[in-house]
Amino acid sequence: MKQHFLIHLVEYLGVNSLFKMKYITVSVVFLVLTQTIVANYLTYEKCALKDSECLLKQARAVLPSFVQGIPELGIKKLDKLHMDKITIDIPGIYAELTNLEIGGLSKATIDDVSINVPYKLLRISFNTPNLHTEFDYKLNGTLFGFPVFGEGKGQLSLKNLQTELLIIFDIVKNDQGDDILEFKSFMYGADAIDGLHAKLENMYNGDKEKSDMYHEIVNKNWRIIATNYGRCFTSKFMEELVEVFKTCICQPLKDIAIWPEQELH
């Protein structure tokens, strides 16, 4: 690829000018450095796509760099992950969460990584001891038959969050003719095994008695809350996470994995 790039530049610019030669040199060096950055961050050890044990080891090795973000590759920081807005609009409840800061992924552990090449499925299972979110909120509606409303600062913690992510992909050629993973869609399941804890300041316009009652009901019945309302939050969070995965993994397979084409058959 780099050789073809150099040839095209020479044909287009010519080599009579020192300036043009410097331009060509800088361009080639930039390509080399970019590929070196990808290799350093994403490839401690290349794995065959069917080698789940190697993939798990590799994923655990790159996780710290992955979570802290890799600006050179356009990968945003995951801890803390910023989100502008999440809206919950379902019968009986309307809530806006804005200026979200989601933390805790730096403590996450990856339990399993596997790729089914014939069916083109990528599975990732991971555990987050405490996924903690701070935000501004507006809330209005009814919960379990009683009115709820408030506006202010909020916090939400999901304890011992077990997440399974299934990504459906295809293998296609990029513009340079290299095989890459192309993400199609994803599905996920998530369970806060040790519960959910919410704290919303200024509920009921600061009425402490009503606010305490609200929080007692919500935190005691956390599984019902998570089942009926939690997906409005976790689905948006997972969309952000998958977008980061896409940026990270959609590199030429030959650069980040052992990639003989016969694995497709």
Helices and strands as residue ranges (DSSP letters): H 2-13, H 18-42, E 47-48, H 52-68, G 71-73, E 81-90, E 93-103, G 105-107, E 109-116, E 121-143, E 146-173, E 179-192, E 196-200, G 204-206, H 208-220, H 222-249, H 253-256, E 257-258, G 261-264
